[in-house]
């Protein structure tokens, strides 16, 4: 399928365009899928910095993304590597997750 923003060909199960970063629109999301997407958004923020994941499913997902280069072990990652905007995004995502708990 093509990204609606830039026209780049992206995988069917992609959440974001790997070329421009635009969120892929998913029709008729269930509440469970919405929660899953929110959680994935949180992981994307830290994956962009090369963090690896203990969860095999998450690690496999990010390994399949062209932009991802996992170089930092999970226990070695420090959120101080994030800039103020990324930290604000994480706070926003976490507040949304809180609404679903």
N, C-alpha and C positions, 0 to 999 in steps of 0.2 A: 504494500500500500504506500501511497505518497503522503508526505507531510503537507498539511493544508497551508502552512506558512511559506516553506521554501521549495516544495516539490521534490525533496530528496526521498529516495526509496528507503522505507524503513520496514523492519520486521513486523509481522502481524501482531505479536504480543508485546511490542515496545510500548512503554509508558510515555517516553519522551523522544523527540527526534534527536538522533545522535549528531546531526549536522548543525542545527540551530538551537536545539534545546526546548523547542515548543512542546507543550504537553499534548499528547495524542488524545483526541476526543473519543470517548467510548460511549456508545449509545446504550441506553437502558441499563445503567450500572445498578447492581443491587447494593444494599447498604453494606454488605460484607465486602464487596469489591471496593467501595468507597473507602472503607477503613483500611483495607489492604493498600490502596493507592496512597493514602496519607502516610502510612508507615513507610512505604517505599520512598516517598518524598524525603522523609527524614534520613533514610539510608543514602539516598543519592547525594545529599549535601556532604556527607562525610566520605562517600566513595569517590567523589571528585578529587579528593585529596590523597587518594591511593590507599585508603584503609581497607584491609582484608576483613572478612567476616567469619565468625565461628559457625554460623548457621550455613549448612551446605547448600540449601536452596537459594539463599541470598547470594552466596559466593558464586554459584553456577550462573545465576541471573546476571550478575555484574561481569563475570568472565565472558559472557556472550555479547557484551556491549563493546563496540569498536573503540569508544573513548576511554574505557576503563583500564587502568594499569595498577593492579593491587601490589603495593610495595611495602606497606606498613602493617605489621602484625596487630591484631585487635587490641591487645593489652598495651602496645607501645603507642597507640594513637592518643593524641592529646587535643582536646577541643580548642586549645589556645592557638592552634594552627588556622582556625576559622577567622574570617574577617567579621566586622560588626554586622554586615548584611546577612551573612550566612548564619551567624548566631541568632539574629532576629528571625530569620526564616525557621530555624529549629524551634525557637520559642513559640512561634505561631503554629507550627505543625503540632507541637506537643500540646498546645492549648486545644486544638481541634480534636486530637486523640482523647484528651480528657473528657470532652463532651460525649464521647461514645462509650466511656467506661461506666 
